[in-house]
Amino acid sequence: MRLPYTPNPPPASTSAESQIISETLARRGTSVLLPLDLTLLHSPPITSGWNAFLGAIRAKTWTQHAPLAFAASVTLQGLKVIRDSDDESEWEKAGLNERQRAVLAFASENTRNVGVSEGAFERIRGLFRDREVVEIPAVVAYNCVSRLLVALDVGRGMGLR
């Protein structure tokens, strides 16, 4: 941990900050704040935006990580290949279908280059509805969570990383 967590519960100096803390607890569905929350709450405006943006991605488009992949017929071996390889032929050997491989290729390119090639975009466009075409890069943008967790060393020593 590179930055101390705010107290749990954090003090609110304004009614707006109190509202943000309440919204964070409501998004979590619990009375306990996670280390990520206790880090973000150093900046209530960032926390508010985080709640809105990432809450929408986690709760209104895609849910939690591996169970979602399993529900989409990705095997444990498939998850390992996704984690360990950027080679689309390896993804195919692991049983990932065309749509899954297209999303992974898009995500990989978008993460590495920020922009995506016309080919990667057209591939996604040809396989998914407009809503999904918007949701795919929004979910890729969710990798900002891991960037923040790693940069601030959030959760280290708590079995969270």
DSSP file (Angstrom, degrees, kcal/mol; ACC not computed):
  #  RESIDUE AA STRUCTURE BP1 BP2  ACC     N-H-->O    O-->H-N    N-H-->O    O-->H-N    TCO  KAPPA ALPHA  PHI   PSI    X-CA   Y-CA   Z-CA
    1    1 A M              0   0    0      0, 0.0   152,-0.2     0, 0.0   153,-0.1   0.000 360.0 360.0 360.0 124.7    0.0    0.0    0.0
    2    2 A R        +     0   0    0    150,-2.4   151,-0.1     1,-0.2   150,-0.1   0.632 360.0  40.7 -97.1 -17.2    1.5    3.3   -1.1
    3    3 A L  S    S-     0   0    0    149,-0.6    -1,-0.2   150,-0.0   149,-0.0  -0.998  90.9-113.1-132.6 131.3   -1.2    5.5    0.3
    4    4 A P        -     0   0    0      0, 0.0     2,-0.1     0, 0.0    -2,-0.0  -0.350  36.2-111.9 -65.2 145.7   -2.9    5.0    3.7
    5    5 A Y        -     0   0    0      1,-0.1    34,-0.2    36,-0.0     3,-0.1  -0.380  31.8-106.9 -69.5 153.1   -6.5    4.1    3.5
    6    6 A T        -     0   0    0     32,-2.3    -1,-0.1    29,-0.2    36,-0.1  -0.392  52.5 -81.5 -68.3 160.6   -9.1    6.6    4.7
    7    7 A P        -     0   0    0      0, 0.0    -1,-0.1     0, 0.0     0, 0.0  -0.252  55.2 -97.0 -59.5 156.3  -10.7    5.7    8.0
    8    8 A N  S    S+     0   0    0      1,-0.3    -3,-0.0    -3,-0.1    30,-0.0  -0.919 121.7  26.7-121.7 104.9  -13.5    3.2    7.8
    9    9 A P  S    S-     0   0    0      0, 0.0    -1,-0.3     0, 0.0    23,-0.0   0.450 106.2-137.7 -81.1 150.6  -16.0    4.7    7.8
   10   10 A P        -     0   0    0      0, 0.0     2,-0.2     0, 0.0    -2,-0.1  -0.440  20.4-108.3 -74.1 148.2  -14.4    7.8    6.3
   11   11 A P        -     0   0    0      0, 0.0     2,-0.5     0, 0.0    -5,-0.0  -0.503  27.7-145.0 -73.2 145.5  -15.3   11.2    7.8
   12   12 A A        -     0   0    0     -2,-0.2     3,-0.0     1,-0.1     6,-0.0  -0.954  14.3-172.1-113.0 126.8  -17.4   13.4    5.6
   13   13 A S  S    S+     0   0    0     -2,-0.5     2,-0.3     1,-0.0    -1,-0.1   0.595  73.9  28.7 -93.3 -10.9  -16.8   17.1    5.7
   14   14 A T  S  > S-     0   0    0      1,-0.1     4,-2.0     0, 0.0     5,-0.1  -0.929  81.8-112.3-140.0 165.5  -19.8   18.0    3.5
   15   15 A S  H  > S+     0   0    0     -2,-0.3     4,-2.2     1,-0.2     5,-0.1   0.841 118.4  57.7 -66.7 -31.2  -23.2   16.6    2.8
   16   16 A A  H  > S+     0   0    0      2,-0.2     4,-2.0     1,-0.2    -1,-0.2   0.915 106.9  47.2 -64.2 -42.2  -22.0   15.9   -0.7
   17   17 A E  H  > S+     0   0    0      2,-0.2     4,-2.3     1,-0.2    -2,-0.2   0.894 109.9  53.4 -66.0 -39.0  -19.2   13.8    0.6
   18   18 A S  H  X S+     0   0    0     -4,-2.0     4,-2.3     1,-0.2    -1,-0.2   0.898 108.4  50.7 -60.0 -40.8  -21.6   12.0    2.9
   19   19 A Q  H  X S+     0   0    0     -4,-2.2     4,-2.6     2,-0.2    -1,-0.2   0.896 108.5  51.5 -64.0 -40.9  -23.8   11.2   -0.1
   20   20 A I  H  X S+     0   0    0     -4,-2.0     4,-2.2     2,-0.2    -2,-0.2   0.902 109.7  49.5 -64.6 -40.9  -20.8    9.8   -2.0
   21   21 A I  H  X S+     0   0    0     -4,-2.3     4,-2.3     2,-0.2    -1,-0.2   0.926 111.8  49.0 -62.7 -44.5  -19.9    7.5    0.9
   22   22 A S  H  X S+     0   0    0     -4,-2.3     4,-2.4     1,-0.2    -2,-0.2   0.902 110.9  50.0 -61.6 -41.9  -23.5    6.3    1.0
   23   23 A E  H  X S+     0   0    0     -4,-2.6     4,-2.6     2,-0.2    -1,-0.2   0.874 109.1  52.3 -64.7 -37.3  -23.6    5.7   -2.7
   24   24 A T  H  X S+     0   0    0     -4,-2.2     4,-1.9     2,-0.2    -2,-0.2   0.931 111.1  46.2 -65.0 -45.2  -20.3    3.7   -2.5
   25   25 A L  H  X>S+     0   0    0     -4,-2.3     4,-1.6     2,-0.2     5,-1.6   0.904 112.5  50.9 -62.4 -41.6  -21.8    1.5    0.3
   26   26 A A  H  <5S+     0   0    0     -4,-2.4    -2,-0.2     2,-0.2    -1,-0.2   0.907 108.7  51.2 -64.1 -41.3  -25.0    1.1   -1.8
   27   27 A R  H  <5S+     0   0    0     -4,-2.6    -1,-0.2     1,-0.2    -2,-0.2   0.881 112.3  47.0 -63.4 -37.3  -23.0    0.1   -4.9
   28   28 A R  H  <5S-     0   0    0     -4,-1.9    -1,-0.2     2,-0.2    -2,-0.2   0.761 102.5-138.1 -73.2 -25.0  -21.1   -2.5   -2.8
   29   29 A G  T  <5S+     0   0    0     -4,-1.6     2,-0.3     1,-0.3    -3,-0.2   0.824  71.2  82.9  70.3  30.8  -24.4   -3.7   -1.3
   30   30 A T  S   <S-     0   0    0     -5,-1.6    -1,-0.3     2,-0.1    -2,-0.2  -0.916  85.0-117.8-152.5 172.9  -22.8   -3.9    2.1
   31   31 A S  S    S+     0   0    0     -2,-0.3     2,-0.5    -3,-0.1    -6,-0.1   0.312  90.8  86.5 -99.3   7.2  -21.8   -1.8    5.2
   32   32 A V        -     0   0    0     -7,-0.1     2,-0.4    -4,-0.0    -2,-0.1  -0.915  68.3-145.4-112.4 130.9  -18.2   -2.5    4.6
   33   33 A L        -     0   0    0     -2,-0.5    -8,-0.1     1,-0.0    -2,-0.0  -0.758  18.8-129.7 -92.2 140.3  -15.9   -0.5    2.3
   34   34 A L     >  -     0   0    0     -2,-0.4     4,-2.4     1,-0.1     3,-0.3  -0.405  28.1-103.5 -81.6 162.2  -13.2   -2.3    0.4
   35   35 A P  H  > S+     0   0    0      0, 0.0     4,-1.3     0, 0.0     5,-0.2   0.867 123.8  57.2 -53.6 -36.8   -9.5   -1.2    0.3
   36   36 A L  H  > S+     0   0    0      1,-0.2     4,-2.8     2,-0.2     3,-0.4   0.937 108.0  46.5 -58.9 -45.9  -10.2    0.2   -3.2
   37   37 A D  H  > S+     0   0    0     -3,-0.3     4,-2.5     1,-0.2    -1,-0.2   0.914 110.0  53.2 -61.4 -43.2  -13.0    2.4   -1.8
   38   38 A L  H  < S+     0   0    0     -4,-2.4   -32,-2.3     1,-0.2    -1,-0.2   0.702 112.6  45.6 -69.8 -19.0  -10.9    3.5    1.1
   39   39 A T  H >< S+     0   0    0     -4,-1.3     3,-1.6    -3,-0.4    -2,-0.2   0.892 113.2  47.5 -83.2 -49.3   -8.2    4.6   -1.3
   40   40 A L  H >< S+     0   0    0     -4,-2.8     3,-2.7     1,-0.3     7,-0.4   0.837  96.9  72.9 -61.1 -33.5  -10.5    6.4   -3.7
   41   41 A L  T 3< S+     0   0    0     -4,-2.5    -1,-0.3     1,-0.3    -3,-0.1   0.506  73.5  81.8 -68.8  -1.5  -12.3    8.2   -0.9
   42   42 A H  T <  S+     0   0    0     -3,-1.6    -1,-0.3     1,-0.3    -2,-0.2   0.786 104.8  35.7 -62.9 -26.0   -9.2   10.4   -0.5
   43   43 A S  S X> S-     0   0    0     -3,-2.7     4,-2.3    -4,-0.2     3,-0.5  -0.824  74.1-172.0-127.9  91.3  -10.9   12.2   -3.5
   44   44 A P  H 3> S+     0   0    0      0, 0.0     4,-2.5     0, 0.0     5,-0.2   0.851  85.9  55.3 -54.5 -38.2  -14.7   12.1   -3.2
   45   45 A P  H 3> S+     0   0    0      0, 0.0     4,-2.0     0, 0.0     5,-0.2   0.908 109.8  46.5 -63.7 -37.7  -15.3   13.5   -6.7
   46   46 A I  H <> S+     0   0    0     -3,-0.5     4,-2.8     2,-0.2     5,-0.2   0.917 111.7  52.2 -66.0 -42.0  -13.2   10.7   -8.2
   47   47 A T  H  X S+     0   0    0     -4,-2.3     4,-2.8    -7,-0.4    -1,-0.2   0.902 107.8  51.7 -59.6 -42.1  -15.0    8.2   -6.1
   48   48 A S  H  X S+     0   0    0     -4,-2.5     4,-2.0     2,-0.2    -1,-0.2   0.932 113.1  43.6 -61.5 -46.9  -18.4    9.6   -7.3
   49   49 A G  H  X S+     0   0    0     -4,-2.0     4,-2.8     2,-0.2     5,-0.3   0.893 112.9  52.8 -65.3 -39.5  -17.3    9.2  -10.9
   50   50 A W  H  X>S+     0   0    0     -4,-2.8     4,-2.4     1,-0.2     5,-0.7   0.924 107.9  51.5 -60.0 -46.6  -15.8    5.8  -10.3
   51   51 A N  H  X5S+     0   0    0     -4,-2.8     4,-1.3    -5,-0.2     5,-0.2   0.924 114.3  43.0 -57.6 -45.9  -19.1    4.6   -8.7
   52   52 A A  H  X5S+     0   0    0     -4,-2.0     4,-1.5    -5,-0.2    -2,-0.2   0.958 120.9  38.4 -67.1 -51.3  -21.1    5.8  -11.7
   53   53 A F  H  X5S+     0   0    0     -4,-2.8     4,-1.7     2,-0.2    -2,-0.2   0.965 124.9  34.7 -67.6 -55.3  -18.8    4.5  -14.4
   54   54 A L  H  X5S+     0   0    0     -4,-2.4     4,-2.8    -5,-0.3     5,-0.3   0.814 113.5  59.1 -76.4 -28.6  -17.6    1.2  -13.0
   55   55 A G  H  X<S+     0   0    0     -4,-1.3     4,-2.6    -5,-0.7     5,-0.5   0.905 106.7  49.2 -61.6 -40.1  -20.9    0.5  -11.3
   56   56 A A  H  X>S+     0   0    0     -4,-1.5     4,-1.8    -5,-0.2     5,-0.5   0.907 113.2  46.2 -65.6 -41.6  -22.6    0.7  -14.7
   57   57 A I  I  X>S+     0   0    0     -4,-1.7     5,-2.4     3,-0.2     4,-0.7   0.940 119.2  39.5 -66.8 -46.4  -20.0   -1.7  -16.3
   58   58 A R  I  <5S+     0   0    0     -4,-2.8    -2,-0.2     3,-0.2    -1,-0.2   0.883 130.0  25.6 -72.9 -38.1  -20.1   -4.2  -13.4
   59   59 A A  I  <5S+     0   0    0     -4,-2.6    -3,-0.2    -5,-0.3    -2,-0.2   0.699 127.9  35.7-103.6 -20.8  -23.9   -4.2  -12.7
   60   60 A K  I  <5S+     0   0    0     -4,-1.8    -3,-0.2    -5,-0.5    -2,-0.1   0.525 130.5  13.9-116.3  -7.0  -25.6   -3.1  -15.9
   61   61 A T  I  <<S+     0   0    0     -4,-0.7     2,-0.4    -5,-0.5    -3,-0.2   0.542 127.3   8.4-126.9 -70.1  -23.5   -4.6  -18.7
   62   62 A W      < -     0   0    0     -5,-2.4    -1,-0.5    -6,-0.1    -2,-0.2  -0.907  64.0-156.9-117.5 144.9  -21.0   -7.3  -17.6
   63   63 A T        -     0   0    0     -2,-0.4    -1,-0.1     1,-0.3     2,-0.1   0.303  51.7 -19.1 -96.1-133.8  -20.8   -8.8  -14.1
   64   64 A Q     >  -     0   0    0      1,-0.1     4,-1.2    -5,-0.1    -1,-0.3  -0.419  67.5-110.5 -84.4 156.1  -17.9  -10.5  -12.4
   65   65 A H  H >> S+     0   0    0      2,-0.2     4,-1.6     1,-0.2     3,-0.7   0.932  94.8  21.6 -55.0 -91.5  -14.9  -11.9  -14.2
   66   66 A A  H 3> S+     0   0    0      1,-0.2     4,-2.8     2,-0.2     5,-0.2   0.877 119.1  57.1 -59.1 -43.6  -14.3  -15.7  -14.4
   67   67 A P  H 3> S+     0   0    0      0, 0.0     4,-2.3     0, 0.0    -1,-0.2   0.878 106.6  52.0 -57.1 -34.5  -18.0  -16.7  -13.7
   68   68 A L  H <X S+     0   0    0     -4,-1.2     4,-1.2    -3,-0.7    -2,-0.2   0.920 109.4  48.7 -65.2 -42.9  -19.0  -14.7  -16.7
   69   69 A A  H  <>S+     0   0    0     -4,-1.6     5,-2.6     1,-0.2     3,-0.5   0.922 111.0  50.3 -63.0 -43.1  -16.5  -16.4  -18.9
   70   70 A F  H ><5S+     0   0    0     -4,-2.8     3,-1.7     1,-0.2    -1,-0.2   0.905 107.5  53.7 -61.5 -40.5  -17.6  -19.8  -17.6
   71   71 A A  H 3<5S+     0   0    0     -4,-2.3    -1,-0.2     1,-0.3    -2,-0.2   0.769 104.7  55.8 -65.1 -24.3  -21.2  -18.9  -18.4
   72   72 A A  T 3<5S-     0   0    0     -4,-1.2    -1,-0.3    -3,-0.5    -2,-0.2   0.112 127.3-100.3 -94.4  21.0  -20.1  -18.1  -21.9
   73   73 A S  T < 5S+     0   0    0     -3,-1.7     2,-0.5     1,-0.3    -3,-0.2   0.666  74.2 146.2  71.5  20.0  -18.6  -21.6  -22.3
   74   74 A V      < -     0   0    0     -5,-2.6    -1,-0.3    -6,-0.2    -2,-0.1  -0.769  39.6-142.2 -85.0 130.7  -15.0  -20.6  -21.7
   75   75 A T     >  -     0   0    0     -2,-0.5     4,-2.3    19,-0.4     5,-0.2  -0.350  24.9-105.3 -85.0 169.3  -13.2  -23.4  -19.9
   76   76 A L  H  > S+     0   0    0      1,-0.2     4,-2.1     2,-0.2     5,-0.1   0.904 126.1  52.1 -59.7 -40.8  -10.6  -23.0  -17.1
   77   77 A Q  H  > S+     0   0    0      1,-0.2     4,-2.3     2,-0.2    -1,-0.2   0.897 106.6  53.6 -61.6 -40.2   -8.0  -23.9  -19.8
   78   78 A G  H  > S+     0   0    0      1,-0.2     4,-2.5     2,-0.2    -2,-0.2   0.908 107.5  50.3 -60.8 -42.3   -9.4  -21.2  -22.0
   79   79 A L  H  X S+     0   0    0     -4,-2.3     4,-2.5     1,-0.2    -1,-0.2   0.892 109.7  51.2 -62.4 -39.5   -9.0  -18.6  -19.2
   80   80 A K  H  X S+     0   0    0     -4,-2.1     4,-2.2     2,-0.2    -2,-0.2   0.908 110.5  48.2 -64.4 -40.8   -5.4  -19.8  -18.7
   81   81 A V  H  X S+     0   0    0     -4,-2.3     4,-2.2     2,-0.2    -2,-0.2   0.909 110.7  51.5 -66.2 -41.2   -4.7  -19.4  -22.4
   82   82 A I  H  < S+     0   0    0     -4,-2.5    -2,-0.2     1,-0.2    -1,-0.2   0.932 113.5  45.4 -58.4 -45.3   -6.3  -15.9  -22.4
   83   83 A R  H  < S+     0   0    0     -4,-2.5    -2,-0.2     1,-0.2    -1,-0.2   0.873 122.5  35.0 -64.7 -37.9   -4.1  -14.9  -19.5
   84   84 A D  H  < S+     0   0    0     -4,-2.2     2,-0.4    -5,-0.2    -2,-0.2   0.581 113.8  48.1-100.0 -11.6   -0.9  -16.4  -21.0
   85   85 A S     <  -     0   0    0     -4,-2.2    -1,-0.1    -5,-0.2     0, 0.0  -0.982  39.4-170.4-139.7 142.3   -1.1  -15.8  -24.7
   86   86 A D        +     0   0    0     -2,-0.4     2,-0.7    -3,-0.0    -1,-0.1   0.214  61.3 114.9-103.1  10.9   -1.9  -13.1  -27.2
   87   87 A D    >>  -     0   0    0     -6,-0.2     4,-1.7     1,-0.2     3,-0.8  -0.737  55.8-156.5 -89.7 114.1   -1.9  -15.6  -30.0
   88   88 A E  H 3> S+     0   0    0     -2,-0.7     4,-2.3     1,-0.3    -1,-0.2   0.815  93.5  59.5 -61.4 -30.9   -5.3  -15.9  -31.6
   89   89 A S  H 3> S+     0   0    0      1,-0.2     4,-2.1     2,-0.2    -1,-0.3   0.856 104.9  50.7 -66.8 -31.7   -4.6  -19.4  -32.9
   90   90 A E  H <> S+     0   0    0     -3,-0.8     4,-1.6     2,-0.2    -2,-0.2   0.885 108.4  52.2 -69.0 -38.7   -3.9  -20.5  -29.2
   91   91 A W  H  <>S+     0   0    0     -4,-1.7     5,-2.3     2,-0.2    -2,-0.2   0.912 110.0  48.9 -61.5 -42.0   -7.3  -19.0  -28.3
   92   92 A E  H ><5S+     0   0    0     -4,-2.3     3,-1.9     1,-0.2    -2,-0.2   0.921 108.5  52.2 -65.1 -43.5   -9.0  -21.0  -31.0
   93   93 A K  H 3<5S+     0   0    0     -4,-2.1    -1,-0.2     1,-0.3    -2,-0.2   0.824 104.3  58.6 -60.2 -31.0   -7.2  -24.2  -29.9
   94   94 A A  T 3<5S-     0   0    0     -4,-1.6   -19,-0.4    -5,-0.1    -1,-0.3   0.419 125.9-102.4 -81.2   2.6   -8.6  -23.5  -26.4
   95   95 A G  T < 5 +     0   0    0     -3,-1.9     2,-0.3     1,-0.3    -3,-0.2   0.572  67.4 153.0  93.3   9.5  -12.1  -23.6  -27.8
   96   96 A L      < -     0   0    0     -5,-2.3    -1,-0.3     1,-0.1   -23,-0.1  -0.561  38.8-131.2 -75.4 135.3  -12.8  -19.8  -27.9
   97   97 A N     >  -     0   0    0     -2,-0.3     4,-2.7     1,-0.1     5,-0.2  -0.193  27.9 -93.2 -80.7 176.3  -15.4  -19.0  -30.6
   98   98 A E  H  > S+     0   0    0      1,-0.2     4,-2.5     2,-0.2     5,-0.2   0.889 124.5  49.4 -58.2 -44.3  -15.1  -16.3  -33.2
   99   99 A R  H  > S+     0   0    0      2,-0.2     4,-2.2     1,-0.2    -1,-0.2   0.921 112.5  47.7 -64.0 -43.2  -16.9  -13.6  -31.1
  100  100 A Q  H  > S+     0   0    0      1,-0.2     4,-2.4     2,-0.2    -2,-0.2   0.918 113.1  47.9 -63.3 -43.6  -14.8  -14.3  -28.1
  101  101 A R  H  X S+     0   0    0     -4,-2.7     4,-2.6     1,-0.2    -1,-0.2   0.881 110.0  52.9 -65.7 -37.1  -11.6  -14.2  -30.1
  102  102 A A  H  X S+     0   0    0     -4,-2.5     4,-2.4    -5,-0.2    -1,-0.2   0.914 110.5  47.1 -63.7 -42.7  -12.7  -10.9  -31.8
  103  103 A V  H  X S+     0   0    0     -4,-2.2     4,-3.1     2,-0.2    -2,-0.2   0.921 113.0  48.9 -65.7 -43.3  -13.4   -9.3  -28.4
  104  104 A L  H  X S+     0   0    0     -4,-2.4     4,-2.7     2,-0.2    -2,-0.2   0.914 112.3  47.9 -63.3 -42.2  -10.0  -10.5  -27.0
  105  105 A A  H  X S+     0   0    0     -4,-2.6     4,-2.4     2,-0.2     5,-0.2   0.919 114.1  47.3 -63.7 -42.9   -8.2   -9.2  -30.1
  106  106 A F  H  X S+     0   0    0     -4,-2.4     4,-3.0    -5,-0.2     5,-0.2   0.939 113.4  48.2 -61.4 -47.8  -10.0   -5.9  -29.8
  107  107 A A  H  X S+     0   0    0     -4,-3.1     4,-2.5     1,-0.2     5,-0.2   0.904 112.0  49.2 -61.5 -42.9   -9.3   -5.7  -26.1
  108  108 A S  H  X S+     0   0    0     -4,-2.7     4,-2.3    -5,-0.2     5,-0.2   0.934 115.0  43.4 -62.9 -46.8   -5.6   -6.5  -26.5
  109  109 A E  H  X S+     0   0    0     -4,-2.4     4,-2.9    -5,-0.2     5,-0.4   0.920 115.0  49.3 -65.7 -43.7   -5.1   -3.9  -29.3
  110  110 A N  H  X S+     0   0    0     -4,-3.0     4,-1.5    -5,-0.2    -2,-0.2   0.879 112.9  47.7 -64.2 -39.1   -7.2   -1.3  -27.4
  111  111 A T  H  < S+     0   0    0     -4,-2.5    -1,-0.2    -5,-0.2    -2,-0.2   0.916 119.2  38.2 -68.6 -43.3   -5.2   -1.8  -24.2
  112  112 A R  H  < S+     0   0    0     -4,-2.3    -2,-0.2    -5,-0.2    -3,-0.2   0.898 133.4  20.9 -75.6 -40.7   -1.8   -1.7  -25.9
  113  113 A N  H  < S-     0   0    0     -4,-2.9     2,-2.6     2,-0.3    -3,-0.2   0.507  84.1-140.1-109.2  -6.6   -2.4    1.0  -28.5
  114  114 A V  S  < S+     0   0    0     -4,-1.5    -1,-0.1    -5,-0.4    -2,-0.1  -0.417  86.4  65.3  69.6 -61.1   -5.4    2.9  -27.1
  115  115 A G  S    S-     0   0    0     -2,-2.6     2,-0.3    -3,-0.1    -2,-0.3  -0.348  80.3-138.9 -77.5 167.3   -6.7    3.2  -30.6
  116  116 A V        -     0   0    0     -3,-0.1   -10,-0.1    -2,-0.1    -9,-0.0  -0.951  19.4-106.4-127.5 151.3   -7.8    0.2  -32.6
  117  117 A S     >  -     0   0    0     -2,-0.3     4,-2.2     1,-0.1     5,-0.2  -0.261  29.9-113.9 -68.8 159.6   -7.3   -0.6  -36.3
  118  118 A E  H  > S+     0   0    0      1,-0.2     4,-2.9     2,-0.2     5,-0.2   0.870 118.1  56.2 -61.1 -36.1  -10.1   -0.3  -38.7
  119  119 A G  H  > S+     0   0    0      2,-0.2     4,-2.1     1,-0.2    -1,-0.2   0.919 107.2  46.9 -63.7 -44.0   -9.9   -4.1  -39.1
  120  120 A A  H  > S+     0   0    0      2,-0.2     4,-1.8     1,-0.2    -1,-0.2   0.907 115.1  47.2 -64.6 -40.8  -10.4   -4.8  -35.4
  121  121 A F  H  X S+     0   0    0     -4,-2.2     4,-2.9     1,-0.2    -2,-0.2   0.943 112.2  48.4 -66.5 -46.4  -13.3   -2.3  -35.3
  122  122 A E  H  X S+     0   0    0     -4,-2.9     4,-2.1     1,-0.2    -1,-0.2   0.848 108.0  55.8 -64.1 -33.5  -15.0   -3.7  -38.3
  123  123 A R  H  X S+     0   0    0     -4,-2.1     4,-0.8    -5,-0.2    -1,-0.2   0.947 112.1  42.0 -62.6 -47.3  -14.6   -7.3  -37.0
  124  124 A I  H >X S+     0   0    0     -4,-1.8     4,-1.7     1,-0.2     3,-1.0   0.922 112.8  54.6 -63.0 -44.5  -16.4   -6.3  -33.8
  125  125 A R  H 3< S+     0   0    0     -4,-2.9    -1,-0.2     1,-0.3    -2,-0.2   0.843 107.8  50.3 -59.4 -35.3  -19.0   -4.3  -35.8
  126  126 A G  H 3< S+     0   0    0     -4,-2.1    -1,-0.3    -5,-0.2    -2,-0.2   0.679 116.8  39.3 -77.8 -17.5  -19.8   -7.3  -37.9
  127  127 A L  H << S+     0   0    0     -3,-1.0     2,-0.3    -4,-0.8    -2,-0.2   0.591 112.4  50.3-107.4 -13.9  -20.3   -9.6  -35.0
  128  128 A F  S  < S-     0   0    0     -4,-1.7     2,-0.0    -5,-0.1    -1,-0.0  -0.883  77.1-107.7-132.5 156.8  -22.1   -7.5  -32.4
  129  129 A R     >  -     0   0    0     -2,-0.3     4,-2.2     1,-0.1     5,-0.2  -0.306  45.2-100.1 -72.2 163.9  -25.1   -5.2  -32.1
  130  130 A D  H  > S+     0   0    0      1,-0.2     4,-1.7     2,-0.2     5,-0.2   0.896 123.3  54.0 -54.5 -44.6  -24.5   -1.4  -31.7
  131  131 A R  H  > S+     0   0    0      1,-0.2     4,-2.4     2,-0.2     3,-0.3   0.927 110.3  46.5 -57.1 -45.4  -25.0   -1.6  -27.9
  132  132 A E  H  > S+     0   0    0      1,-0.2     4,-2.6     2,-0.2    -1,-0.2   0.843 105.4  60.0 -66.9 -33.4  -22.4   -4.3  -27.6
  133  133 A V  H  < S+     0   0    0     -4,-2.2    -1,-0.2     1,-0.2    -2,-0.2   0.848 111.4  41.3 -63.3 -33.2  -20.0   -2.3  -29.9
  134  134 A V  H  X S+     0   0    0     -4,-1.7     4,-1.3    -3,-0.3    -2,-0.2   0.880 114.6  51.7 -77.2 -40.7  -20.2    0.5  -27.3
  135  135 A E  H  X S+     0   0    0     -4,-2.4     4,-2.6    -5,-0.2     5,-0.2   0.834  99.1  64.5 -68.6 -32.8  -20.0   -1.8  -24.3
  136  136 A I  H  X S+     0   0    0     -4,-2.6     4,-2.2     1,-0.2    -1,-0.2   0.960 107.7  38.2 -60.6 -54.9  -16.9   -3.7  -25.5
  137  137 A P  H  > S+     0   0    0      0, 0.0     4,-2.2     0, 0.0    -1,-0.2   0.824 113.9  58.0 -67.8 -25.5  -14.5   -0.7  -25.3
  138  138 A A  H  X S+     0   0    0     -4,-1.3     4,-0.5     2,-0.2    -2,-0.2   0.913 108.7  44.9 -65.2 -40.4  -16.2    0.4  -22.1
  139  139 A V  H >< S+     0   0    0     -4,-2.6     3,-0.9     1,-0.2     4,-0.2   0.885 110.4  53.9 -69.9 -37.6  -15.4   -2.9  -20.6
  140  140 A V  H >< S+     0   0    0     -4,-2.2     3,-2.0     1,-0.3    -2,-0.2   0.900 102.8  58.2 -60.4 -39.0  -11.8   -2.7  -21.9
  141  141 A A  H >< S+     0   0    0     -4,-2.2     3,-2.0     1,-0.3    -1,-0.3   0.719  86.1  79.9 -63.3 -19.5  -11.6    0.7  -20.2
  142  142 A Y  T X<  +     0   0    0     -3,-0.9     3,-2.5    -4,-0.5     4,-0.5   0.675  68.1  84.6 -61.1 -16.4  -12.4   -1.1  -17.0
  143  143 A N  T <>  +     0   0    0     -3,-2.0     4,-1.8     1,-0.3    -1,-0.3   0.619  67.8  83.0 -64.2  -7.2   -8.7   -2.1  -17.0
  144  144 A C  H <> S+     0   0    0     -3,-2.0     4,-2.1     1,-0.2    -1,-0.3   0.787  81.6  64.0 -62.4 -25.2   -8.3    1.3  -15.3
  145  145 A V  H <> S+     0   0    0     -3,-2.5     4,-2.8     2,-0.2    -1,-0.2   0.962 104.2  42.6 -61.9 -52.0   -9.2   -0.6  -12.1
  146  146 A S  H  > S+     0   0    0     -4,-0.5     4,-2.7     1,-0.2     5,-0.3   0.860 111.3  56.1 -66.4 -33.1   -6.2   -2.8  -12.2
  147  147 A R  H  X S+     0   0    0     -4,-1.8     4,-2.2     2,-0.2    -1,-0.2   0.915 112.0  42.8 -63.4 -40.9   -4.0    0.1  -13.2
  148  148 A L  H  X S+     0   0    0     -4,-2.1     4,-2.3     2,-0.2     6,-0.3   0.928 114.3  50.3 -69.4 -45.6   -5.1    2.0  -10.1
  149  149 A L  H  X>S+     0   0    0     -4,-2.8     5,-2.0     1,-0.2     4,-0.6   0.917 116.2  41.4 -59.0 -44.7   -4.8   -1.0   -7.8
  150  150 A V  H ><5S+     0   0    0     -4,-2.7     3,-0.6     3,-0.2    -1,-0.2   0.926 113.7  51.5 -71.1 -45.1   -1.3   -1.8   -9.0
  151  151 A A  H 3<5S+     0   0    0     -4,-2.2    -2,-0.2    -5,-0.3    -1,-0.2   0.881 121.1  33.6 -60.8 -39.1    0.0    1.8   -9.0
  152  152 A L  H 3<5S-     0   0    0     -4,-2.3  -150,-2.4    -5,-0.2  -149,-0.6   0.413 105.3-126.7 -97.9   1.2   -1.2    2.4   -5.5
  153  153 A D  T X<5 -     0   0    0     -3,-0.6     3,-1.0    -4,-0.6     2,-0.2   0.870  41.1-176.8  57.2  40.3   -0.6   -1.1   -4.3
  154  154 A V  T 3 < +     0   0    0     -5,-2.0    -1,-0.2    -6,-0.3     3,-0.1  -0.506  60.8  12.4 -73.2 132.7   -4.1   -1.4   -3.0
  155  155 A G  T > >S+     0   0    0      1,-0.3     3,-2.1    -2,-0.2     5,-1.3   0.337  81.9 149.3  88.6  -6.8   -5.0   -4.7   -1.2
  156  156 A R  T < 5S+     0   0    0     -3,-1.0    -1,-0.3     1,-0.3     0, 0.0  -0.363  71.9  18.4 -60.7 136.7   -1.4   -6.0   -0.8
  157  157 A G  T 3 5S+     0   0    0     -3,-0.1    -1,-0.3     1,-0.0    -2,-0.0   0.433 109.1  83.5  82.8  -1.5   -1.1   -8.0    2.3
  158  158 A M  T < 5S-     0   0    0     -3,-2.1    -2,-0.2     0, 0.0    -1,-0.0   0.271 107.8-107.3-114.4   8.6   -4.9   -8.5    2.5
  159  159 A G  T   5S+     0   0    0     -4,-0.2    -3,-0.1     1,-0.0    -4,-0.0   0.673  92.3 112.9  74.9  16.6   -5.1  -11.5    0.1
  160  160 A L      <       0   0    0     -5,-1.3    -4,-0.2     1,-0.1    -6,-0.1   0.573 360.0 360.0 -97.9 -10.7   -6.7   -9.2   -2.5
  161  161 A R              0   0    0     -6,-0.5    -5,-0.1    -8,-0.1    -1,-0.1   0.323 360.0 360.0-136.0 360.0   -3.8   -9.3   -5.0
